[in-house]
Amino acid sequence: MDELKFDYKYKDPEHGTHRELFYSLDKDGNYEKNVRFHDDSDRIFIEQFWDVQKERIEAARQLVVSGKKSPIYYYMEKNLMDPMTLSSQVSISLWRVKRHFKPTVFKKLKEETLAKYAEAFKLKVDELKTII
Amino acid sequence: MIDFTHRQAGHCESGTTSNLFRYYGMDISEPMAFGIGNGLYFSYIPFLKVQYAPMISFRNIPNTIFRRAAKRLGADAVVIKKFKNPQESLDALNRNMEKGIPTGLQVGVFNLPFFPPEYRMHYNMHNLVIYGKEGDTFYVSDTVLELPQTISTADLQRVRWVKGAFAPHGKMYWINKVDKNVDIKKAVSEGIAKTVYELTGMPFPLIGTRGIRFMAKDLKKWPKKHGQEKASFYLGQVLRMSEEVGSGGAGFRFIYGAFLKEAGEKFNNQELLDAAEMMGNVAMKWREFSYIGARNCKSRSEPTEDYGMLGDMLIDISYKEEEVYKKLAKIKI
């Protein structure tokens, strides 16, 4: 019901479906607790985050399709990681992770290294080799 | 299953702390736990990037609230910071469940199945309480959500052992015994003194009210330095950190105001009530800042508001906030 009031709707229907608790002041200056959905201004900057992520993912996809980057780069963006986060998740040093973004290096990677990436992205090793 | 009452809260850690205290028969409200445990903070670390934007935090480092609140309220509490391996952490949790102790955990939210999807980022400082086990399923009280949840062992192990910045390493904490005759007045006064120090007295320009001013000055330069798109994203980051999940609104300033108010009413202290009102005004200013700032996030390349004006607004807020802390420093409780 509350959903109808908003001018600004999330693009993803799953977003903004939880009510949260917020503190605020009422008209008389007393503190009150409200359980409510996000209001319009909150929606704008939360949506901005996902818009930027979508653009990053799409840009990464293009780079992989045109053969400039390896699929690891795409899946990193898809999982909202930066190279540093990915490096700590797979326990491989940052410069090696960055090197694995090169398609030529990626082709020569061992199965066990690929398995580490696959686990971090919750994929199978075969799925890691292509992007959809 | 333990007879544990789930109550939704504004912030995850003060919420879990308050719920744990309440389980042991000590009625510590969320704002009270937040204030006594020094939840309020501000830090701006431009050279550390989180999700491609500068790191901004309105809260203290994880586990501060629980540790300090437990210490000041004289509770016999245990914090296990780190486990050697996942199996050990699971065994410890199972032992607690057999003994019937509701246990707080630090987890990462990216793989948390029931978490609101718009918040699923690589954020590893979330807190929740496990209060029972049945076969392969754990009962979870997550204060972000209205209702209690369940989680499978595999999922729980994944979120407890997530790697990256502020990795939890299976951290868990619980209360053994509370002291119901503790002097709450002393706890509140210690909590306020420490918060005042952390927000005005730290000898480091990126923390506290000086940090807000430092960020305001940077904010004015963002469009020139990084271009409109990035400036808008950075501004969005400030707003996300202050208004988003687990802040209770206005970068925790509302929760803190509610704490001052509750303390003022409890101890019949007019000065605390005045401070609470001042904090409320500051919080309203933060709200206003995010309303106006949000317009610049709508269309990233065409700002509708001037960054200089937004920066000035923040500087104004920082001085207003400083006044509150100066007043608090003088109050004798």
Interface residues (C-beta under 8 A of the other chain):
Chain A: Y10 D12 E14 H15 G16 T17 H18 R19 E20 L21 F22 Y23 S24 L25 G29 N30 Y31 K33 V35 D40 S41 D42 I44 F45 I46 Q48 F49 W50 D51 V52 N79 L80 M81 D82 M84 T85 S88 Q89 S91
Chain B: Q8 A9 G10 P31 K49 Q51 Y52 F110 P116 P117 E118 R120 M121 H122 T143 V144 L145 E146 V162 K163 G164 A165 A167 S232 F233 G236 L239 R240 E243 E244 V245 G248 G249 F254 I255 G257 A258 K261 A276 E277 G280 A283 M284 S290 Y291 G293 A294 R295 C297 K298 R300
